[in-house]
């Protein structure tokens, strides 16, 4: 039997725009990522915003914060 309702999965990674270096860097959450289920060799990324400056960093979501709101570096 085929399921018609998709299973909701929480993001495994958070995507950040990082502006600056070291202690002066600003980390701004701009999206989320999900590891591929079958082989784990890739990810699906969803951006809420597209950064035009700085760099993009993808970090695992800590187990204590599965909602993806972790802003640690």
Secondary structure as UniProt FT lines:
FT   STRAND          13..19
FT   HELIX           22..24
FT   STRAND          26..35
FT   TURN            37..39
FT   STRAND          43..47
FT   STRAND          55..60
FT   TURN            63..64
FT   TURN            66..67
//
